[in-house]
Amino acid sequence: MLTESLFTRKSALRLSLVVVICFCCYSLWAQQASPGADGKNSFTARLMNIEAPANETFRYTATLHNGSSVSRVYELKTDLPAGWQIAYRVEGSQVRSLNLDSGKSQEISIEVNATVAAKPDKYRLPVKAVSEADTLLLNLEAVVKGSYALELTTPTGRLSEEITSGSRSEMQLVVKIQVAYR
């Protein structure tokens, strides 16, 4: 009788331990599988302010998170200064919109090209991720430090000459360097 009682107690203890372990594992799994840690959508970037000359590309890496309980299609939009260009890349492909499953995040590469004539200054680049349900705003900044240009030409503008093998001909070259700094 005593052995049966000990056996039953051990079995009950083991069963209780298994139930507690299963409950803890399920709780951890449910937290990871839930749509977003806080249930919110977000659009973030670690580096939001980048400095470069006007003739170089400003490169940002952003993360878009869908914390809602449903999949969403986000369209990427921005208002750029006149003549500037922007490209959004996801997994190496250029995109304008993307479908993001519930609880998932996606890294987005953002490449911005200023006009060569951009004056040294700080430019605000408001990037939006727009879905049917909400609009997420990411405020980026491009600081144009200046620009530089190198031009090689001749006094007449002609860069070719007719010459035969073994003969000589002189050509005057004009090098123009333009540098503008902040």
NORUR-V716929 format. One record per residue. N is the residue number from 0. PHI is phi in whole degrees, -180 to 180 (NA if undefined). D_CENTER is the distance of its C-alpha to the mean C-alpha in whole Angstrom. Layout:
BEGIN
((N,PHI,D_CENTER) (N,PHI,D_CENTER))
END
This chain:
BEGIN
((0,NA,70) (1,-65,68) (2,-65,66) (3,-65,65) (4,-67,64) (5,-65,62) (6,-62,61) (7,-66,60) (8,-65,58) (9,-63,56) (10,-63,55) (11,-65,54) (12,-65,52) (13,-63,50) (14,-62,49) (15,-64,48) (16,-64,46) (17,-63,45) (18,-63,44) (19,-64,42) (20,-63,40) (21,-61,39) (22,-62,38) (23,-64,36) (24,-62,34) (25,-63,34) (26,-62,33) (27,-64,30) (28,-63,29) (29,-64,29) (30,-66,26) (31,-73,24) (32,-85,24) (33,-71,24) (34,-71,22) (35,84,19) (36,-63,21) (37,-116,22) (38,73,22) (39,-111,19) (40,-86,16) (41,-150,13) (42,-138,10) (43,-132,9) (44,-144,7) (45,-74,9) (46,-106,10) (47,-107,10) (48,-129,13) (49,-123,13) (50,-108,16) (51,-166,17) (52,-66,20) (53,-62,20) (54,-93,20) (55,-112,17) (56,-83,13) (57,-89,11) (58,-116,8) (59,-123,5) (60,-121,3) (61,-117,3) (62,-127,6) (63,-107,9) (64,-120,12) (65,-101,15) (66,-91,18) (67,-79,21) (68,-91,24) (69,-132,23) (70,-67,20) (71,-136,18) (72,-101,17) (73,-109,14) (74,-98,14) (75,-98,11) (76,-139,13) (77,-158,13) (78,-108,17) (79,-104,16) (80,-60,19) (81,-56,22) (82,89,21) (83,-79,17) (84,-130,15) (85,-136,12) (86,-136,10) (87,-109,7) (88,-127,7) (89,-126,8) (90,53,10) (91,88,11) (92,-101,12) (93,-75,12) (94,-136,12) (95,-119,13) (96,-151,13) (97,-151,13) (98,-96,16) (99,-122,15) (100,-67,18) (101,-58,20) (102,75,19) (103,-103,15) (104,-123,12) (105,-137,9) (106,-82,6) (107,-128,3) (108,-90,3) (109,-119,5) (110,-118,8) (111,-120,11) (112,-117,14) (113,-82,17) (114,-74,21) (115,-62,23) (116,-84,25) (117,-62,23) (118,-78,25) (119,-59,24) (120,-176,22) (121,-99,20) (122,-114,18) (123,-88,16) (124,-125,13) (125,-78,13) (126,-100,11) (127,-119,12) (128,-112,12) (129,-111,16) (130,-120,18) (131,-64,22) (132,-92,22) (133,-158,19) (134,-126,17) (135,-104,14) (136,-113,13) (137,-125,11) (138,-92,12) (139,-102,11) (140,-133,13) (141,-117,14) (142,-102,17) (143,-83,19) (144,-81,22) (145,153,24) (146,-152,24) (147,-143,27) (148,-149,28) (149,-126,31) (150,-129,33) (151,-115,36) (152,-150,39) (153,-122,43) (154,-57,45) (155,-95,46) (156,91,42) (157,-88,44) (158,-109,42) (159,-126,44) (160,-149,48) (161,-91,50) (162,-151,52) (163,-102,54) (164,-61,54) (165,90,56) (166,-97,56) (167,-121,54) (168,-152,53) (169,-98,51) (170,-137,48) (171,-84,47) (172,-113,43) (173,-120,41) (174,-107,38) (175,-114,36) (176,-117,34) (177,-117,32) (178,-133,30) (179,-131,29) (180,-117,28) (181,-89,27))
END
